[in-house]
Amino acid sequence: MILTFIETRDGKIKKSSLEALSEAKRRAGELGLAAGAALVGPAADGAGSELFGYGAAKVFHLDGPALAAYSAQGFAPALAELVRETSPQAVFISGTAMGRDLAPRLAARLGAALASDCTKVAVRDGTLVFTRPIYAGKAFLTVTLKSAPLIATLRPNVYAVESAPAPAGDIVAKDFAIPDEAVRGRVVEIVREKGEAIDVAEADIIVSGGRGMKGPENFALLQDLASVLPRAAVGASRSAVDSGWIGHAHQVGQTGKTVSPTLYLAFGISGAIQHLAGMSSSKIIVAVNKDAEAPIFKVADYGIVGDLFAVIPALKNEFSLLLRE
């Protein structure tokens, strides 16, 4: 079995986890195995059954007082216990902020190796091999893991989601008890950003701004542009976040979020290597910058050398007309 950890938010399954499960189903089919899914903590009614349509043959639902909200000290031992009981050949975890926190802790508990931020999974000689970017995306490394189980985090927005009508499978409910003192960090409150929409890591289109935006008030222009595009989110470079112009949740880059949208629009971003490491796997990159020598143009598919404050309204009008047709 290839087991996929399923991340939820407000009881709903995150798209990135469905991507990981779909990939698990494809690779499990090549190996003659089944795909399984692990839901940890509270989930909305029907969430477990929904996973059968994305390839899961069996769904494990772990619940308990320590799993009411995400905590590494609660989720990691619960998932490790399930892995020991079921002995999957591999465990896939989406490379979200939660996944990047959980996966190494799980690997440490199981004494297993971890392939992180994988952009490709393949079957070679009867085993899984993983490809991941290194040196800030300048090269790719293909690795095989010798430990068991194989554990990997999969970069969001890279793997195709596949769904199909499927017969109901088994949902196995398991209670997990852990002493209160073992969970040292607890979520006591979740404060959501005003107007928060789609997570930048899961957006199909990212409208991103850097120091060239000149101030926090101008990020409203990016919000306006994103509002006319489907499944779009606003991103930012580290310099914009460090200046306090927008929250850290929007930061794209080596110290922010790694993204792989279909379209990445970069406004006033010079293209520091740390930023490129977080967005260079985007399918199409469009850069707008006054400096024709800006490094961002080296990775951009399309570039506009010009004033972003003139380009953004023009793009918004054009997109509005196209999407209205």
Buried (B, 14 or more C-beta within 10 A) or exposed (E): BBBBBBBBEEEEBBBBBBBBBBBBBBBBBEBEBBBBBBBBBBBEEEBBBBBBBBBBBBBBBBBBEBBEBBBBBBBBBBBBBBBEEBEBBBBBBBBBBBBBBBBBBBBEBBEBBBBBBBBBBEBEEEBBBBBBBEEBBEEEEEEEBEEBBBBBBBBBBBBEBBEEEBEEBEBBEBEBEBEEEEBEEEEEEEEEEEEEBBBBBBBBBBBBBBBBBBEEEBBEBBBBBBEBBEBBBBBBBBBBBEBEBBEEBBBBBBBBBBBBBEBBBBBBBBBBBBBBBBBBBBEEBBBBBEEEEBBBBEBBEEBBEEEBBEBBEEBBEEBEEEEEE
